[in-house]
Amino acid sequence: MARLAMLIDLKACVGCAACSVACKMENEVPVGGSRLWIREREMGTFPNLTVEYRPEQCAHCENPPCVPVCPTGATYQNEEGLVLVDYHKCIACSACVAACPYDARFISKAGYVEKCTFCAHRLARNEEPACVTTCPTYARVFGDLDDPDSDINKAIQAAGQGHVLRPELGLKPKVIYVNPPSKQGLTRKEAQL
Amino acid sequence: MSEFFYGIPNTEPFWTGLKTLHYVLVGLAGGMAVLAAILTLRQHPDRNRYLWLAGLFILLDMFVLWAGSSARWYFSQFWLFLSFEPRAPIWWGTWGLSSALASVGLILLKTWVPLLKRIPEMLLGTVMLVGGLVALAYPGIALVVNENRPVWNEMMLVIFPVTALLMVLAVAMLLGSAWARRWEVMAAAVTVALLVAYPLTLQGEAREHFMREGLLVYATAGVLVAVALVLFRNPRLAAGLGLAGAVGLRWMLVQVGQIQAPGL
C-alpha cells in the first residue's frame, strides 16, 4: 500500500499562486471556497526582511480527525492513504470541517463538503496532481513515502529535514514542507513522517 | 509580522443559524425525552403531557437540522440511518433522538392501536430514557472531539447536559409542574458553578478569544441563571430567566468555540 504525499519546498515557492489557479481549473472549484491557498508572511524589520510563501491544503493525514467524526462514512481514507469524500453520502453536517485543524474543508455551493483530493482522478490516469505539474519553480514533489527511491524521499533527504503543520496534534499530515524561512506552526516537535 | 493570502483559507464559521439552533434544541429534545421517560417509568399522572412535548421537541429539532443542511434535498440524508459509524458523535445523536421519538410515538399510539398494547411500556420507557440520555450527552461530545478548537474543552461534556436539564426543567416549571422546582434549583446551582469554573480552564489565545468574543453573552447568561437561583420563590420568572440563560450560553459556546487553535 502506497503512502502518497506532497512535498513543498518553501525556498523555491515564489507565491505565484499558479497551483491555486490550476487547482480551481482542474477541479472546477466554485468562487467562495479554496482547496488550496497561499499564506504570505512578511517578517522582520528593514533591512532584515524575509517573505515566506506557504501553500496550504488538505494534508491527507495518516490519522485524519475528519474520518471518525463523519456520521455517514462519506469521508474515508482509501488504500493509498488519500482522505476523500463520497459526495453521495455527505449530509453537509460540517463535523469534518470542525475536526480539520488546517481549515482545509468547506461546504460547496452544490451542498456537500469539498477539499483537496490530491487530484485522485488524475492519479487514476497515472498523472500527477494539477498543482504539481503547474508549479513553474518545481517547488512541489509528489510521490510515495514508502518507496525509498521515490522523488519525494530523495527531496526530503536532500533538504535534510521535513516539517509538517501542527505536528503536536499527532495526525501525521502528508503535506511536508522543506526549507521554511519561518517555522511558525511547524516547530513544536520534529516532524514524524 | 503581517499575513496575506492568495486564495481563501476556509476560516469562516461553519455552524451558524439553524445548525447552531440545533445545539440549543437538541438539549430540549433529549432532556424532554429523559423527563418523559422517567415519568413513564414511574407511571406519573403528568406523563402524557411530557410525552407529547418530547415528541414535539424531537421533531422540531430534527426538522431544524434537516432544514439547516445544504444537502437537505439529497438522498444522502438517509445515509444517517443506513450507516454504522459508532465513532461519530452525530451518528449516536441521530439514533438517540430517533429511538426516543419511536418510543414516544409507540406509547402515544397505544391508545388508538390495540396491537401496540402488547409492547411493554417499561421497555419503551427504558429505550426512551437511553435515547434521551444519548441525545443529552452528544452535543458536548461532538464539540470536544475537535482537539484543534481549544474553547471546546472537556467542560463541554458537563456544561451541555446540565444546561439541557436546566432548560427542560424550566419548561416544566413554566407548565406549572411543582415537582420540577427542586431539580431546577439544583441544575441552576450546578450551572452557575460551571460558569465560574469554565473560563479558568481556558488558556492562552483561546482564553483571549473567548473573553473578547463571548464574554458579554457569557456574563449575561451567568447573571440570568444566578438571578433565577435567587428568585425561585417566583417559579415562572425564575424558570424564564434560567431558560434564557441556558439558551444564550449554549448558542454562544457553539459560535465562539469555532476559533481554530493558534499555530498556523
Interface residues (C-beta under 8 A of the other chain):
Chain A: G15 A17 S20 G32 G33 S34 L36 W37 I38 R39 E40 R41 E42 M43 E56 P65 P68 V69 C70 P71 T72 G73 A74 Y87 H88 K89 C90 I91 A92 C93 S94 A95 V97 A98 A99 C100 P101 Y102 D103 A104 R105 F106 I107 G111 Y112 L165 R166 E168 L169 S182 Q184 G185 R188
Chain B: M1 S2 E3 F4 F5 Y6 G7 I8 P9 N10 T11 E12 F14 W15 K19 S69 S70 A71 R72 W73 Y74 F75 S76 Q77 W79 L80 L82 S83 E85 R87 A88 P89 I90 W91 T94 A142 L143 V145 N146 E147 N148 R149 Q258 Q260 A261 G263 L264
